[in-house]
Amino acid sequence: KMIRKAKLDDIKEIQSLIKLYAPRGRILPRSLSELYDHLRDFFVFIRNRKVIGICALQICWDDLAEIRSLAVQEEDQNKGIGAKLVKACLEESRGLGLKRVFALTYEPEFFEGLGFKRVDKTVLPHKIWTDCLKCVKFPDCDEIAVLKEVG
């Protein structure tokens, strides 16, 4: 079992995890070309040479990044894999010199357990909303914004 940065060979498995959850409105869909564009944002959790968890850290601004595309295979949920993936992203964000990391989530308690605090979505910069236009729930977003100071 291990967490590492995603490699090109992981793309198909990353995409299949996203395809599992995107139709349920849990995470945003991602085209293959977007995944190639953002490959370096992703961490993967590997077990028996299979990707069973994914999480991405996307830099938004000079002091802010977003945790996105957090997904774990259904049979492997509630085993701490998601938390480990988020922690890997937080560690990387500190290394990059970021001050704050946020997420938009339906599981605020999960993030609060990792030291995030709920915030009003209006405190987040407008730049982050470009992806929201692709979301089936736009403009009636019912996700909760959570933010953690890391710097």
Long-range contacts (C-beta under 8 A, 24 or more apart in sequence): 1-45, 1-46, 1-47, 2-45, 2-46, 3-43, 3-44, 3-45, 3-46, 3-84, 3-85, 3-88, 4-43, 4-44, 4-46, 5-40, 5-42, 5-43, 5-44, 6-39, 6-40, 6-42, 6-43, 6-44, 6-54, 7-39, 8-39, 10-42, 10-44, 10-51, 11-35, 11-36, 11-39, 13-44, 13-50, 13-51, 14-42, 14-44, 14-51, 14-54, 14-69, 17-51, 17-53, 17-54, 17-71, 17-72, 17-73, 18-54, 18-69, 18-71, 20-71, 20-73, 20-74, 21-71, 25-136, 25-137, 26-71, 26-106, 27-68, 27-69, 27-70, 27-71, 28-68, 28-69, 28-131, 28-134, 28-135, 29-134, 30-69, 41-68, 42-69, 43-85, 43-88, 43-89, 43-92, 45-72, 45-81, 45-84, 45-85, 47-76, 52-76, 52-81, 53-81, 53-82, 53-84, 53-85, 54-85, 55-82, 55-85, 55-86, 55-88, 55-89, 56-89, 57-89, 57-92, 57-93, 57-101, 59-96, 59-98, 60-125, 60-127, 60-128, 61-125, 61-127, 63-98, 63-99, 63-100, 63-151, 64-98, 64-99, 64-100, 64-101, 64-102, 64-124, 64-125, 65-89, 65-93, 65-96, 65-98, 65-100, 65-101, 65-102, 66-101, 66-102, 66-103, 66-104, 66-128, 67-101, 67-102, 67-103, 68-103, 70-103, 82-110, 83-110, 83-113, 83-114, 86-111, 86-114, 87-114, 90-114, 90-148, 90-150, 93-150, 94-150, 94-151, 97-151, 98-150, 98-151, 99-149, 99-150, 99-151, 100-147, 100-148, 100-149, 100-150, 100-151, 101-147, 101-148, 101-150, 102-145, 102-146, 102-147, 102-148, 103-145, 103-146, 104-141, 104-143, 104-144, 104-145, 105-143, 105-144, 105-146, 106-142, 106-143, 106-144, 108-144, 108-146, 111-146, 111-148, 112-146, 114-148, 115-148, 116-146, 116-147, 116-148, 117-146, 117-147, 117-148, 118-144, 118-145, 118-146, 119-145, 119-146, 119-147, 120-145, 121-145, 123-147
